Amino acid sequence: MATQIEPATQTDEDAFRAEVQQFLADNFPDELKGTNNALSGVDGPTNETPAQKKWREAMGARGWGTPTWPKEYGGGGLTKAQAKIIDQEFAKAGAYNPIGGMGVMMFGPTLLEYGNEAQKQEHIPPICRGEIRWCQGYSEPNAGSDLANLQTFAEDKGDHYLVNGQKTWTSGGQWADKCFAIVRTDKSDKHKGISFMLIDMDTPGVEVRPITMISGTSPFCETFFTDVKVPKENLVGEEGQGWTIGKRLLQHERTNISGGGSLARLMGQSLGDIAKKYQPTGADGELADAVLRDKIADFEIRWNSFLLTARRAMEESKAAGGVSEISSVLKKLGTKLSQERSELLIEIRGLQGLGWEGDGFSDGELEAVRAWLFGKATTIYGGSTEIQNNIIAKRVLGMLDHQ
């Protein structure tokens, strides 16, 4: 016998759906319809238009930008069912969530798990209101894939730490207000000597140098710390717990890099619809190039299958208490699929898919070329594909190293 929804539950959901619809009608500016949340990325400064500011403040006041986060810290305090209704109604209205960035995707969930009460009260509400931008201080010139080899050192000076060292690939570092970083507090142990701390980017001694990428943008930076004073209360967890906390945060990052998070938003118009604008079609409107038609169909099937799998895996992980090592599987597959899509777009557009500048190309065509080049990094940052393979082998499949 099919499970029936209790009338009261359905009534509650209908009432909440009506509330969301009214909220959108009252607060979402028409001029923003169909646009994305540019302020949550790492590729530009926080310059809001009046309409964007109005929308962000309205969402922040409700806590709906982080709908399932605890209400006492500025989140929505909603159920997963209610959060899903928000997603559905926003999609219907062409509205975006104006609250985002690394604070939402990575740092916030980690602090909610490992931070003390004072740290949660200080840092979570501004994240929920979209008032602050965070960056990540992880990789170093000699500590990329071997992240535990990091050498940035925090010396205990009694009431504060004195931090010296260098980080690289600091996403959005030149625009960030604060940095969550893993640093060394003990040189005698590779993993247990690492601690997790928070650094204000305007502290004397912090220097940021943007790195120009092949795509022409500079979303990443080198970050230098020279005698930077960090208050003791900015230590998250205990000294030596940084490797554990840092790995947990990476699980959140990988989930969002994968199709379970940010990459899912790449899929607006289907590749088939795009191809029909650039490629000859037959009498019935199908693509005349049968080989290209098969490539697109094959990709769309695999991508949509992946999205469904990613959604199920994330829901199962959250039900079990949060993200898990399955994030490595999602990151490995999702980033590879996104690269495939970019390659297919180049093939579909032909010469129009290779433009760099000039009046002969649309904005969308130029953006796609830069996205294709930038996308080469997705299988490297957040832990390379090789690192994900190791994690999958050891922690998902249960395989052990053989000496």
C-alpha positions as YAML, in Angstrom:
chain: A
units: angstrom
residues:
- id: 1
  name: MET
  ca: [0.00, 0.00, 0.00]
- id: 2
  name: ALA
  ca: [1.42, 3.41, -0.96]
- id: 3
  name: THR
  ca: [2.52, 5.69, 1.85]
- id: 4
  name: GLN
  ca: [0.20, 8.66, 2.16]
- id: 5
  name: ILE
  ca: [1.17, 12.15, 3.25]
- id: 6
  name: GLU
  ca: [-0.61, 13.27, 6.36]
- id: 7
  name: PRO
  ca: [-3.02, 16.12, 5.54]
- id: 8
  name: ALA
  ca: [-1.52, 18.33, 8.25]
- id: 9
  name: THR
  ca: [1.98, 17.85, 6.84]
- id: 10
  name: GLN
  ca: [0.81, 18.65, 3.33]
- id: 11
  name: THR
  ca: [-1.06, 21.68, 4.62]
- id: 12
  name: ASP
  ca: [2.06, 22.92, 6.39]
- id: 13
  name: GLU
  ca: [4.12, 22.51, 3.23]
- id: 14
  name: ASP
  ca: [1.52, 24.30, 1.14]
- id: 15
  name: ALA
  ca: [1.44, 27.15, 3.64]
- id: 16
  name: PHE
  ca: [5.24, 27.43, 3.59]
- id: 17
  name: ARG
  ca: [5.30, 27.34, -0.20]
- id: 18
  name: ALA
  ca: [2.82, 30.23, -0.24]
- id: 19
  name: GLU
  ca: [5.05, 32.09, 2.23]
- id: 20
  name: VAL
  ca: [8.07, 31.66, -0.05]
- id: 21
  name: GLN
  ca: [6.10, 32.83, -3.07]
- id: 22
  name: GLN
  ca: [4.95, 35.94, -1.21]
- id: 23
  name: PHE
  ca: [8.50, 36.61, -0.01]
- id: 24
  name: LEU
  ca: [9.76, 36.50, -3.60]
- id: 25
  name: ALA
  ca: [6.97, 38.78, -4.79]
- id: 26
  name: ASP
  ca: [7.79, 41.31, -2.06]
- id: 27
  name: ASN
  ca: [11.59, 41.21, -2.18]
- id: 28
  name: PHE
  ca: [13.12, 39.80, -5.37]
- id: 29
  name: PRO
  ca: [13.88, 42.61, -7.88]
- id: 30
  name: ASP
  ca: [12.64, 41.87, -11.38]
- id: 31
  name: GLU
  ca: [15.90, 43.15, -12.87]
- id: 32
  name: LEU
  ca: [17.80, 40.29, -11.25]
- id: 33
  name: LYS
  ca: [15.63, 37.57, -12.76]
- id: 34
  name: GLY
  ca: [17.71, 34.91, -14.49]
- id: 35
  name: THR
  ca: [21.04, 36.19, -13.13]
- id: 36
  name: ASN
  ca: [23.50, 34.37, -10.87]
- id: 37
  name: ASN
  ca: [25.09, 35.18, -7.54]
- id: 38
  name: ALA
  ca: [28.28, 36.87, -8.74]
- id: 39
  name: LEU
  ca: [29.11, 37.91, -5.18]
- id: 40
  name: SER
  ca: [29.65, 34.33, -4.00]
- id: 41
  name: GLY
  ca: [32.47, 33.64, -6.46]
- id: 42
  name: VAL
  ca: [36.19, 34.30, -6.25]
- id: 43
  name: ASP
  ca: [36.59, 36.19, -9.51]
- id: 44
  name: GLY
  ca: [35.78, 39.75, -8.55]
- id: 45
  name: PRO
  ca: [35.41, 42.31, -5.76]
- id: 46
  name: THR
  ca: [32.21, 42.72, -3.80]
- id: 47
  name: ASN
  ca: [30.55, 45.53, -5.76]
- id: 48
  name: GLU
  ca: [26.79, 45.35, -5.26]
- id: 49
  name: THR
  ca: [24.13, 47.19, -7.19]
- id: 50
  name: PRO
  ca: [21.27, 48.61, -5.09]
- id: 51
  name: ALA
  ca: [19.04, 45.75, -6.28]
- id: 52
  name: GLN
  ca: [21.60, 43.12, -5.33]
- id: 53
  name: LYS
  ca: [22.08, 44.69, -1.90]
- id: 54
  name: LYS
  ca: [18.33, 44.82, -1.28]
- id: 55
  name: TRP
  ca: [17.96, 41.16, -2.23]
- id: 56
  name: ARG
  ca: [20.92, 40.01, -0.12]
- id: 57
  name: GLU
  ca: [19.70, 41.87, 2.95]
- id: 58
  name: ALA
  ca: [16.18, 40.47, 2.60]
- id: 59
  name: MET
  ca: [17.50, 36.91, 2.37]
- id: 60
  name: GLY
  ca: [19.97, 37.47, 5.18]
- id: 61
  name: ALA
  ca: [17.25, 38.77, 7.48]
- id: 62
  name: ARG
  ca: [15.22, 35.59, 6.93]
- id: 63
  name: GLY
  ca: [18.22, 33.28, 7.15]
- id: 64
  name: TRP
  ca: [17.04, 31.55, 4.01]
- id: 65
  name: GLY
  ca: [20.43, 31.80, 2.31]
- id: 66
  name: THR
  ca: [21.53, 29.10, 4.76]
- id: 67
  name: PRO
  ca: [18.09, 27.53, 5.30]
- id: 68
  name: THR
  ca: [18.98, 24.51, 7.43]
- id: 69
  name: TRP
  ca: [21.61, 26.21, 9.62]
- id: 70
  name: PRO
  ca: [20.59, 26.83, 13.26]
- id: 71
  name: LYS
  ca: [18.33, 29.84, 13.73]
- id: 72
  name: GLU
  ca: [20.23, 30.98, 16.81]
- id: 73
  name: TYR
  ca: [23.25, 31.74, 14.59]
- id: 74
  name: GLY
  ca: [21.31, 33.51, 11.85]
- id: 75
  name: GLY
  ca: [20.34, 30.51, 9.74]
- id: 76
  name: GLY
  ca: [16.83, 29.64, 8.68]
- id: 77
  name: GLY
  ca: [16.36, 26.75, 11.10]
- id: 78
  name: LEU
  ca: [14.26, 25.03, 8.44]
- id: 79
  name: THR
  ca: [13.72, 21.37, 7.63]
- id: 80
  name: LYS
  ca: [15.20, 19.76, 4.52]
- id: 81
  name: ALA
  ca: [11.69, 19.63, 3.04]
- id: 82
  name: GLN
  ca: [11.29, 23.38, 3.52]
- id: 83
  name: ALA
  ca: [14.73, 24.05, 2.04]
- id: 84
  name: LYS
  ca: [13.73, 22.03, -1.00]
- id: 85
  name: ILE
  ca: [10.58, 24.12, -1.38]
- id: 86
  name: ILE
  ca: [12.73, 27.27, -1.35]
- id: 87
  name: ASP
  ca: [14.90, 25.82, -4.13]
- id: 88
  name: GLN
  ca: [11.85, 24.91, -6.17]
- id: 89
  name: GLU
  ca: [10.13, 28.27, -5.85]
- id: 90
  name: PHE
  ca: [13.33, 30.21, -6.52]
- id: 91
  name: ALA
  ca: [13.87, 28.19, -9.69]
- id: 92
  name: LYS
  ca: [10.32, 28.94, -10.85]
- id: 93
  name: ALA
  ca: [10.83, 32.66, -10.22]
- id: 94
  name: GLY
  ca: [14.26, 32.80, -11.85]
- id: 95
  name: ALA
  ca: [15.73, 33.89, -8.50]
- id: 96
  name: TYR
  ca: [19.15, 33.06, -7.10]
- id: 97
  name: ASN
  ca: [20.43, 32.62, -3.56]
- id: 98
  name: PRO
  ca: [22.47, 35.79, -2.83]
- id: 99
  name: ILE
  ca: [24.23, 34.23, 0.17]
- id: 100
  name: GLY
  ca: [27.24, 32.10, -0.72]
- id: 101
  name: GLY
  ca: [31.00, 31.85, -1.06]
- id: 102
  name: MET
  ca: [33.52, 29.89, 0.95]
- id: 103
  name: GLY
  ca: [31.91, 30.91, 4.22]
- id: 104
  name: VAL
  ca: [28.77, 29.02, 3.26]
- id: 105
  name: MET
  ca: [30.29, 26.18, 1.25]
- id: 106
  name: MET
  ca: [33.23, 25.25, 3.47]
- id: 107
  name: PHE
  ca: [34.03, 27.25, 6.57]
- id: 108
  name: GLY
  ca: [30.58, 27.70, 8.10]
- id: 109
  name: PRO
  ca: [29.61, 24.01, 8.22]
- id: 110
  name: THR
  ca: [33.05, 23.19, 9.64]
- id: 111
  name: LEU
  ca: [32.86, 25.86, 12.35]
- id: 112
  name: LEU
  ca: [29.38, 24.70, 13.34]
- id: 113
  name: GLU
  ca: [30.92, 21.30, 14.04]
- id: 114
  name: TYR
  ca: [34.26, 22.23, 15.61]
- id: 115
  name: GLY
  ca: [34.01, 25.84, 16.80]
- id: 116
  name: ASN
  ca: [33.26, 26.94, 20.35]
- id: 117
  name: GLU
  ca: [30.16, 28.94, 21.20]
- id: 118
  name: ALA
  ca: [31.91, 32.31, 21.10]
- id: 119
  name: GLN
  ca: [33.34, 31.58, 17.64]
- id: 120
  name: LYS
  ca: [29.96, 30.50, 16.30]
- id: 121
  name: GLN
  ca: [28.27, 33.62, 17.67]
- id: 122
  name: GLU
  ca: [30.96, 35.86, 16.14]
- id: 123
  name: HIS
  ca: [31.42, 34.33, 12.71]
- id: 124
  name: ILE
  ca: [28.29, 32.42, 11.64]
- id: 125
  name: PRO
  ca: [25.72, 35.30, 11.64]
- id: 126
  name: PRO
  ca: [27.76, 37.52, 9.23]
- id: 127
  name: ILE
  ca: [28.09, 34.52, 6.90]
- id: 128
  name: CYS
  ca: [24.33, 33.95, 6.99]
- id: 129
  name: ARG
  ca: [23.76, 37.63, 6.15]
- id: 130
  name: GLY
  ca: [26.32, 37.62, 3.33]
- id: 131
  name: GLU
  ca: [28.29, 40.41, 4.98]
- id: 132
  name: ILE
  ca: [31.73, 38.84, 4.91]
- id: 133
  name: ARG
  ca: [34.00, 37.01, 2.48]
- id: 134
  name: TRP
  ca: [36.35, 34.22, 3.51]
- id: 135
  name: CYS
  ca: [39.35, 32.73, 1.74]
- id: 136
  name: GLN
  ca: [41.24, 29.49, 2.29]
- id: 137
  name: GLY
  ca: [44.87, 29.29, 3.47]
- id: 138
  name: TYR
  ca: [45.83, 25.70, 2.70]
- id: 139
  name: SER
  ca: [48.25, 25.04, -0.17]
- id: 140
  name: GLU
  ca: [51.86, 26.19, -0.09]
- id: 141
  name: PRO
  ca: [54.62, 26.16, -2.75]
- id: 142
  name: ASN
  ca: [55.94, 22.85, -1.36]
- id: 143
  name: ALA
  ca: [52.69, 21.59, 0.13]
- id: 144
  name: GLY
  ca: [50.07, 21.02, -2.53]
- id: 145
  name: SER
  ca: [49.06, 17.39, -2.94]
- id: 146
  name: ASP
  ca: [51.18, 16.65, 0.12]
- id: 147
  name: LEU
  ca: [49.31, 19.25, 2.12]
- id: 148
  name: ALA
  ca: [50.57, 17.98, 5.48]
- id: 149
  name: ASN
  ca: [54.05, 19.14, 4.44]
- id: 150
  name: LEU
  ca: [52.97, 22.75, 5.08]
- id: 151
  name: GLN
  ca: [55.57, 24.93, 6.80]
- id: 152
  name: THR
  ca: [53.73, 28.18, 7.66]
- id: 153
  name: PHE
  ca: [54.49, 28.40, 11.37]
- id: 154
  name: ALA
  ca: [52.48, 29.91, 14.22]
- id: 155
  name: GLU
  ca: [54.71, 30.61, 17.21]
- id: 156
  name: ASP
  ca: [53.04, 30.75, 20.63]
- id: 157
  name: LYS
  ca: [53.61, 34.21, 22.14]
- id: 158
  name: GLY
  ca: [51.40, 33.87, 25.19]
- id: 159
  name: ASP
  ca: [48.22, 35.76, 24.38]
- id: 160
  name: HIS
  ca: [48.67, 35.45, 20.61]
- id: 161
  name: TYR
  ca: [50.42, 33.54, 17.85]
- id: 162
  name: LEU
  ca: [53.01, 35.05, 15.52]
- id: 163
  name: VAL
  ca: [52.50, 33.61, 12.03]
- id: 164
  name: ASN
  ca: [55.18, 33.48, 9.35]
- id: 165
  name: GLY
  ca: [55.05, 31.70, 6.02]
- id: 166
  name: GLN
  ca: [53.44, 31.60, 2.59]
- id: 167
  name: LYS
  ca: [50.24, 30.20, 1.10]
- id: 168
  name: THR
  ca: [49.45, 29.91, -2.58]
- id: 169
  name: TRP
  ca: [46.34, 29.42, -4.75]
- id: 170
  name: THR
  ca: [44.42, 31.52, -2.22]
- id: 171
  name: SER
  ca: [41.08, 31.82, -4.03]
- id: 172
  name: GLY
  ca: [39.73, 35.37, -3.84]
- id: 173
  name: GLY
  ca: [42.38, 36.38, -1.32]
- id: 174
  name: GLN
  ca: [42.62, 39.92, -2.66]
- id: 175
  name: TRP
  ca: [38.92, 40.51, -1.91]
- id: 176
  name: ALA
  ca: [38.49, 38.46, 1.28]
- id: 177
  name: ASP
  ca: [37.94, 39.86, 4.76]
- id: 178
  name: LYS
  ca: [39.16, 36.81, 6.65]
- id: 179
  name: CYS
  ca: [41.11, 33.61, 6.04]
- id: 180
  name: PHE
  ca: [40.67, 30.15, 7.55]
- id: 181
  name: ALA
  ca: [44.09, 28.54, 7.52]
- id: 182
  name: ILE
  ca: [45.96, 25.46, 8.62]
- id: 183
  name: VAL
  ca: [49.37, 26.25, 10.07]
- id: 184
  name: ARG
  ca: [52.12, 24.42, 11.88]
- id: 185
  name: THR
  ca: [52.32, 24.84, 15.65]
- id: 186
  name: ASP
  ca: [54.63, 21.88, 16.27]
- id: 187
  name: LYS
  ca: [57.53, 20.94, 13.98]
- id: 188
  name: SER
  ca: [58.09, 17.54, 15.57]
- id: 189
  name: ASP
  ca: [55.03, 15.79, 14.09]
- id: 190
  name: LYS
  ca: [53.90, 16.09, 10.46]
- id: 191
  name: HIS
  ca: [50.15, 15.69, 11.04]
- id: 192
  name: LYS
  ca: [49.64, 16.27, 14.76]
- id: 193
  name: GLY
  ca: [51.67, 19.47, 14.57]
- id: 194
  name: ILE
  ca: [49.03, 21.23, 12.45]
- id: 195
  name: SER
  ca: [46.44, 23.63, 13.86]
- id: 196
  name: PHE
  ca: [43.42, 25.44, 12.38]
- id: 197
  name: MET
  ca: [43.15, 29.18, 12.91]
- id: 198
  name: LEU
  ca: [41.40, 32.29, 11.63]
- id: 199
  name: ILE
  ca: [43.35, 35.29, 10.30]
- id: 200
  name: ASP
  ca: [42.03, 38.78, 9.53]
- id: 201
  name: MET
  ca: [43.28, 39.72, 6.05]
- id: 202
  name: ASP
  ca: [43.80, 43.36, 7.06]
- id: 203
  name: THR
  ca: [46.23, 42.42, 9.86]
- id: 204
  name: PRO
  ca: [49.67, 44.07, 9.47]
- id: 205
  name: GLY
  ca: [52.08, 41.64, 7.82]
- id: 206
  name: VAL
  ca: [49.54, 40.02, 5.45]
- id: 207
  name: GLU
  ca: [50.47, 40.57, 1.79]
- id: 208
  name: VAL
  ca: [48.46, 39.30, -1.18]
- id: 209
  name: ARG
  ca: [49.74, 38.99, -4.76]
- id: 210
  name: PRO
  ca: [47.19, 37.92, -7.42]
- id: 211
  name: ILE
  ca: [48.24, 35.24, -9.92]
- id: 212
  name: THR
  ca: [47.21, 35.76, -13.56]
- id: 213
  name: MET
  ca: [45.79, 32.55, -15.03]
- id: 214
  name: ILE
  ca: [45.75, 31.26, -18.62]
- id: 215
  name: SER
  ca: [42.06, 32.22, -18.73]
- id: 216
  name: GLY
  ca: [43.05, 35.86, -18.30]
- id: 217
  name: THR
  ca: [41.56, 36.19, -14.82]
- id: 218
  name: SER
  ca: [43.28, 36.41, -11.44]
- id: 219
  name: PRO
  ca: [41.06, 34.55, -8.99]
- id: 220
  name: PHE
  ca: [44.00, 33.00, -7.12]
- id: 221
  name: CYS
  ca: [46.73, 34.63, -5.07]
- id: 222
  name: GLU
  ca: [50.00, 34.11, -3.31]
- id: 223
  name: THR
  ca: [49.58, 35.14, 0.32]
- id: 224
  name: PHE
  ca: [52.52, 36.03, 2.57]
- id: 225
  name: PHE
  ca: [52.48, 36.21, 6.37]
- id: 226
  name: THR
  ca: [55.27, 38.19, 8.04]
- id: 227
  name: ASP
  ca: [55.07, 38.41, 11.84]
- id: 228
  name: VAL
  ca: [51.26, 38.38, 11.69]
- id: 229
  name: LYS
  ca: [49.65, 38.53, 15.14]
- id: 230
  name: VAL
  ca: [46.70, 36.15, 15.55]
- id: 231
  name: PRO
  ca: [44.76, 36.23, 18.85]
- id: 232
  name: LYS
  ca: [44.59, 32.94, 20.76]
- id: 233
  name: GLU
  ca: [40.78, 32.99, 20.54]
- id: 234
  name: ASN
  ca: [41.14, 32.55, 16.75]
- id: 235
  name: LEU
  ca: [42.36, 28.99, 17.21]
- id: 236
  name: VAL
  ca: [39.57, 26.57, 16.21]
- id: 237
  name: GLY
  ca: [39.57, 23.40, 18.25]
- id: 238
  name: GLU
  ca: [42.80, 22.58, 20.03]
- id: 239
  name: GLU
  ca: [46.42, 22.80, 18.96]
- id: 240
  name: GLY
  ca: [47.26, 19.76, 16.86]
- id: 241
  name: GLN
  ca: [43.66, 19.21, 15.76]
- id: 242
  name: GLY
  ca: [44.06, 21.15, 12.54]
- id: 243
  name: TRP
  ca: [44.62, 18.16, 10.27]
- id: 244
  name: THR
  ca: [41.35, 16.57, 11.42]
- id: 245
  name: ILE
  ca: [39.39, 19.83, 11.05]
- id: 246
  name: GLY
  ca: [41.10, 20.65, 7.76]
- id: 247
  name: LYS
  ca: [40.17, 17.31, 6.22]
- id: 248
  name: ARG
  ca: [36.57, 17.75, 7.26]
- id: 249
  name: LEU
  ca: [36.45, 21.14, 5.57]
- id: 250
  name: LEU
  ca: [37.90, 19.59, 2.39]
- id: 251
  name: GLN
  ca: [34.96, 17.18, 2.29]
- id: 252
  name: HIS
  ca: [32.60, 20.16, 2.15]
- id: 253
  name: GLU
  ca: [34.77, 21.78, -0.54]
- id: 254
  name: ARG
  ca: [34.85, 18.67, -2.73]
- id: 255
  name: THR
  ca: [31.12, 18.21, -2.49]
- id: 256
  name: ASN
  ca: [30.60, 21.77, -3.71]
- id: 257
  name: ILE
  ca: [33.23, 21.55, -6.46]
- id: 258
  name: SER
  ca: [31.54, 18.42, -7.75]
- id: 259
  name: GLY
  ca: [28.26, 18.21, -9.61]
- id: 260
  name: GLY
  ca: [26.62, 17.97, -6.20]
- id: 261
  name: GLY
  ca: [27.39, 21.66, -5.76]
- id: 262
  name: SER
  ca: [28.71, 24.43, -7.98]
- id: 263
  name: LEU
  ca: [29.20, 22.42, -11.16]
- id: 264
  name: ALA
  ca: [25.53, 21.51, -11.27]
- id: 265
  name: ARG
  ca: [24.79, 25.16, -11.98]
- id: 266
  name: LEU
  ca: [26.80, 24.95, -15.23]
- id: 267
  name: MET
  ca: [23.90, 23.13, -16.78]
- id: 268
  name: GLY
  ca: [21.57, 25.81, -18.01]
- id: 269
  name: GLN
  ca: [20.70, 25.33, -21.65]
- id: 270
  name: SER
  ca: [21.21, 21.78, -22.89]
- id: 271
  name: LEU
  ca: [24.08, 21.01, -25.23]
- id: 272
  name: GLY
  ca: [21.56, 19.84, -27.83]
- id: 273
  name: ASP
  ca: [19.78, 23.22, -27.86]
- id: 274
  name: ILE
  ca: [23.10, 25.06, -28.10]
- id: 275
  name: ALA
  ca: [24.25, 22.80, -30.95]
- id: 276
  name: LYS
  ca: [21.18, 23.61, -33.02]
- id: 277
  name: LYS
  ca: [22.28, 27.26, -33.11]
- id: 278
  name: TYR
  ca: [25.66, 26.38, -34.62]
- id: 279
  name: GLN
  ca: [25.24, 23.10, -36.48]
- id: 280
  name: PRO
  ca: [23.12, 22.11, -39.50]
- id: 281
  name: THR
  ca: [19.86, 20.33, -38.71]
- id: 282
  name: GLY
  ca: [17.73, 17.85, -40.64]
- id: 283
  name: ALA
  ca: [14.13, 18.13, -41.76]
- id: 284
  name: ASP
  ca: [12.87, 17.03, -38.34]
- id: 285
  name: GLY
  ca: [15.10, 19.48, -36.47]
- id: 286
  name: GLU
  ca: [17.66, 16.87, -35.40]
- id: 287
  name: LEU
  ca: [21.39, 17.56, -35.69]
- id: 288
  name: ALA
  ca: [22.63, 16.49, -39.12]
- id: 289
  name: ASP
  ca: [26.00, 15.36, -37.72]
- id: 290
  name: ALA
  ca: [25.18, 11.91, -36.34]
- id: 291
  name: VAL
  ca: [28.53, 11.52, -34.59]
- id: 292
  name: LEU
  ca: [28.14, 14.83, -32.72]
- id: 293
  name: ARG
  ca: [24.54, 13.94, -31.93]
- id: 294
  name: ASP
  ca: [25.68, 10.68, -30.31]
- id: 295
  name: LYS
  ca: [28.41, 12.46, -28.33]
- id: 296
  name: ILE
  ca: [25.92, 14.95, -26.91]
- id: 297
  name: ALA
  ca: [23.36, 12.28, -26.06]
- id: 298
  name: ASP
  ca: [26.00, 10.15, -24.36]
- id: 299
  name: PHE
  ca: [27.22, 13.08, -22.28]
- id: 300
  name: GLU
  ca: [23.74, 14.27, -21.26]
- id: 301
  name: ILE
  ca: [22.82, 10.76, -20.11]
- id: 302
  name: ARG
  ca: [25.99, 10.39, -18.02]
- id: 303
  name: TRP
  ca: [25.76, 13.90, -16.59]
- id: 304
  name: ASN
  ca: [22.14, 13.64, -15.50]
- id: 305
  name: SER
  ca: [22.77, 10.18, -14.06]
- id: 306
  name: PHE
  ca: [25.66, 11.65, -12.10]
- id: 307
  name: LEU
  ca: [23.52, 14.52, -10.77]
- id: 308
  name: LEU
  ca: [20.90, 12.09, -9.50]
- id: 309
  name: THR
  ca: [23.57, 9.93, -7.88]
- id: 310
  name: ALA
  ca: [25.24, 12.99, -6.32]
- id: 311
  name: ARG
  ca: [21.94, 14.20, -4.89]
- id: 312
  name: ARG
  ca: [21.20, 10.79, -3.38]
- id: 313
  name: ALA
  ca: [24.72, 10.44, -1.97]
- id: 314
  name: MET
  ca: [24.60, 13.87, -0.34]
- id: 315
  name: GLU
  ca: [21.20, 13.23, 1.19]
- id: 316
  name: GLU
  ca: [22.44, 9.92, 2.61]
- id: 317
  name: SER
  ca: [25.58, 11.59, 3.99]
- id: 318
  name: LYS
  ca: [23.60, 14.38, 5.63]
- id: 319
  name: ALA
  ca: [21.21, 11.87, 7.16]
- id: 320
  name: ALA
  ca: [24.23, 10.10, 8.63]
- id: 321
  name: GLY
  ca: [25.55, 13.31, 10.17]
- id: 322
  name: GLY
  ca: [27.19, 15.29, 7.39]
- id: 323
  name: VAL
  ca: [29.54, 14.98, 4.44]
- id: 324
  name: SER
  ca: [31.75, 11.92, 4.12]
- id: 325
  name: GLU
  ca: [34.52, 10.43, 1.97]
- id: 326
  name: ILE
  ca: [31.91, 9.98, -0.77]
- id: 327
  name: SER
  ca: [32.72, 13.64, -1.55]
- id: 328
  name: SER
  ca: [35.94, 12.38, -3.15]
- id: 329
  name: VAL
  ca: [33.92, 10.22, -5.57]
- id: 330
  name: LEU
  ca: [31.68, 13.17, -6.45]
- id: 331
  name: LYS
  ca: [34.63, 15.51, -6.92]
- id: 332
  name: LYS
  ca: [36.53, 13.05, -9.14]
- id: 333
  name: LEU
  ca: [33.58, 12.36, -11.44]
- id: 334
  name: GLY
  ca: [31.93, 15.78, -11.44]
- id: 335
  name: THR
  ca: [35.06, 17.73, -12.37]
- id: 336
  name: LYS
  ca: [35.90, 15.33, -15.19]
- id: 337
  name: LEU
  ca: [32.38, 15.62, -16.60]
- id: 338
  name: SER
  ca: [32.53, 19.43, -16.46]
- id: 339
  name: GLN
  ca: [35.74, 19.35, -18.49]
- id: 340
  name: GLU
  ca: [34.08, 17.07, -21.04]
- id: 341
  name: ARG
  ca: [31.22, 19.54, -21.37]
- id: 342
  name: SER
  ca: [33.59, 22.43, -22.02]
- id: 343
  name: GLU
  ca: [35.38, 20.43, -24.71]
- id: 344
  name: LEU
  ca: [32.07, 19.56, -26.35]
- id: 345
  name: LEU
  ca: [31.03, 23.22, -26.38]
- id: 346
  name: ILE
  ca: [34.22, 24.07, -28.28]
- id: 347
  name: GLU
  ca: [33.49, 21.35, -30.81]
- id: 348
  name: ILE
  ca: [29.85, 22.40, -31.17]
- id: 349
  name: ARG
  ca: [30.67, 26.06, -31.80]
- id: 350
  name: GLY
  ca: [33.56, 25.45, -34.18]
- id: 351
  name: LEU
  ca: [35.48, 28.66, -34.89]
- id: 352
  name: GLN
  ca: [32.95, 30.59, -32.78]
- id: 353
  name: GLY
  ca: [34.09, 28.49, -29.84]
- id: 354
  name: LEU
  ca: [37.69, 29.71, -30.01]
- id: 355
  name: GLY
  ca: [37.23, 33.46, -29.65]
- id: 356
  name: TRP
  ca: [39.24, 35.49, -27.17]
- id: 357
  name: GLU
  ca: [38.15, 39.04, -27.97]
- id: 358
  name: GLY
  ca: [36.52, 41.11, -30.70]
- id: 359
  name: ASP
  ca: [33.10, 42.03, -32.04]
- id: 360
  name: GLY
  ca: [32.75, 38.75, -33.92]
- id: 361
  name: PHE
  ca: [31.94, 36.84, -30.75]
- id: 362
  name: SER
  ca: [29.08, 37.05, -28.25]
- id: 363
  name: ASP
  ca: [29.69, 37.47, -24.53]
- id: 364
  name: GLY
  ca: [28.56, 33.90, -23.97]
- id: 365
  name: GLU
  ca: [31.05, 32.57, -26.51]
- id: 366
  name: LEU
  ca: [33.93, 34.49, -24.96]
- id: 367
  name: GLU
  ca: [32.94, 33.40, -21.44]
- id: 368
  name: ALA
  ca: [32.80, 29.77, -22.56]
- id: 369
  name: VAL
  ca: [36.38, 29.86, -23.84]
- id: 370
  name: ARG
  ca: [37.66, 31.26, -20.57]
- id: 371
  name: ALA
  ca: [35.60, 28.73, -18.62]
- id: 372
  name: TRP
  ca: [37.10, 25.94, -20.75]
- id: 373
  name: LEU
  ca: [40.63, 27.08, -19.86]
- id: 374
  name: PHE
  ca: [39.85, 27.76, -16.20]
- id: 375
  name: GLY
  ca: [38.17, 24.36, -15.94]
- id: 376
  name: LYS
  ca: [41.50, 22.62, -16.49]
- id: 377
  name: ALA
  ca: [42.26, 23.38, -12.84]
- id: 378
  name: THR
  ca: [39.17, 21.72, -11.38]
- id: 379
  name: THR
  ca: [40.73, 18.26, -11.37]
- id: 380
  name: ILE
  ca: [43.68, 19.69, -9.43]
- id: 381
  name: TYR
  ca: [42.39, 22.14, -6.82]
- id: 382
  name: GLY
  ca: [40.49, 20.86, -3.81]
- id: 383
  name: GLY
  ca: [42.72, 17.78, -3.97]
- id: 384
  name: SER
  ca: [43.90, 16.37, -7.29]
- id: 385
  name: THR
  ca: [42.24, 13.39, -8.98]
- id: 386
  name: GLU
  ca: [45.17, 11.23, -7.87]
- id: 387
  name: ILE
  ca: [44.60, 12.26, -4.24]
- id: 388
  name: GLN
  ca: [40.89, 11.44, -4.60]
- id: 389
  name: ASN
  ca: [41.80, 8.01, -5.99]
- id: 390
  name: ASN
  ca: [43.88, 7.34, -2.86]
- id: 391
  name: ILE
  ca: [41.06, 8.44, -0.56]
- id: 392
  name: ILE
  ca: [38.51, 6.34, -2.44]
- id: 393
  name: ALA
  ca: [40.77, 3.28, -2.31]
- id: 394
  name: LYS
  ca: [41.53, 3.59, 1.40]
- id: 395
  name: ARG
  ca: [38.40, 5.07, 2.96]
- id: 396
  name: VAL
  ca: [35.59, 4.09, 0.61]
- id: 397
  name: LEU
  ca: [36.73, 0.70, -0.70]
- id: 398
  name: GLY
  ca: [38.62, -0.22, 2.46]
- id: 399
  name: MET
  ca: [41.85, -1.09, 0.69]
- id: 400
  name: LEU
  ca: [45.04, -0.85, 2.74]
- id: 401
  name: ASP
  ca: [48.57, -0.01, 1.72]
- id: 402
  name: HIS
  ca: [50.79, -3.03, 1.26]
- id: 403
  name: GLN
  ca: [54.31, -2.54, 2.47]
...
